[in-house]
Amino acid sequence: MPELINANPTIYTPSKVSHRIITEKEEQEDFEDTIDSQEVFDLIRSISDPEHPLTLEELNVTQLDHIKVDDTNAYISIEFTPTIPHCSMATLIGLCIRVRLLRSLPERFKVDIMVRKGTHQSEQAVNKQLNDKERVAAALENNHLLEVVNQCLSTAHKRGNVSR
Amino acid sequence: MTTRLYQIAELKGHTDRVWSVAWSPTGNVLASCGSDKTVRLWVSNSDTEWICTNVLEGTHKRTIRNVAWNPDGRQLATASFDSLIGVWEQEEEGGDYESVATLEGHENEAKSVSWAKSGTLLATCGRDKSVWIWEVGTDNDFECLSVLQEHTQDVKMVMWHPIKEILASASYDDTIKIWKEDEDDWYCSDTLEGHESTIWSIDFDKTGEYLVSGSDDKTLKFWRCYRPDNREGIITDRNEPKWKCICTMSGYHQRCIYSVSWSKVHGRIASCGGDNTVRIFEQEESTVSGSTIDTTNFSMIASVTSAHGVVDVNCVQWYPTEKHSNWLATAGDDGIVRIWQLTEE
């Protein structure tokens, strides 16, 4: 087995706010669903880490407080925190978050994904790559990379309800 | 009098994101390409009725990022994420387009292709940080003259000067470089610094004395070429002309600018980007001033928000000739190509 980048990551207990409570109003068919930070967090919290059998939430990579949603202007900004400042998986994690949102959010949303300030030594380079749509499009035409991304996303639907 | 852009046609056929559009030199044909790995050619029967006459496919295994016409209008070149440059030619009038050459050399994604005015040189660039200059020989024989590796990152676009054999390249390293030939040797004669992020697109005005650039920093910059011994007193090196930024337009685009186009007919500039808008700018009548640098001002005269609905506009191109010089074509993430007309009311 290849050497892990971060062999002993700190594991966090998932937050209690796991599932939102659906109100009666929201269940009605003509209800127009607005997207909020809780919804975005639910979409990405259970993505698996590329090198551990843990979710991004369990590794504290994604946090509800670091997601900003402006539904009116269809804008979302997400900051994620790599487990260690020299994490070479940071770009891959960011790509997984981007792909998850590309596949699940209405297309009107513009999404900026960034490493949380001061948490990665190549912060600017990672951010630039993750927000360059041409680089993202090209990466997703790479079958090997796409397979890795899909693997990480295979747990994403759990929305925080992780039981093992 | 107000100036307004309105849509005159909607061209549907691509099954995925459209990255680029290119008018043939006469304006008779519009080529478009994108993530569905095809090039589509469109002609109009009337202003509003357009048909797709040809679909060029088979050569590229991945996204076709860019398409450009040879100035003679007989050949098309394509740049693809599969690293290849394709060259296509129409067998006979009204017939199919055949792939007549495939240029190998780029290590990974090729991103842009441009033909020099003479039609005898082709430039290409890509993620491998290089710019390649190819000589167009007879019988579709393309010979690589030079591989220029001075950019430190991904090269997003190459564009030839409208008259001379001078090339400009725009990069993810936030700079634009100007390339010239000296006895078969191509060299970088100037590096244009000032943008704070990736430069996605560049275009010259019809004289080649001005250049416009559009960047991820959400600004458009206008650059002017100053020759040695210019009357404005701009210092030049090594007897080379020096490009200086003469105007920065910020606050017009809210997100990354993906494309700029400078009309060679009427001099207006169009830009578009990730904020879903298309904006049109015009050079203001120059005012006499006492300053040594002749600053030029541009102002926005028209715009369309949501030009392709809620998605990004990837490319904008003015119609090339007098006939419909107020037309422009745009390409969007919605897989649609649209034709717009600028009108004064």
Interface residues (C-beta under 8 A of the other chain):
Chain A: A74 E107 R108 K110 K128 N131 D132 K133 E134 R135 A137 A138 E141
Chain B: R17 S35 R62 T63 R65 F81 N108 E109 K111 R127 D154 K156 Y172 S197 T198 D216 R255 C256 G274 D275 V310 V311 D312 D333
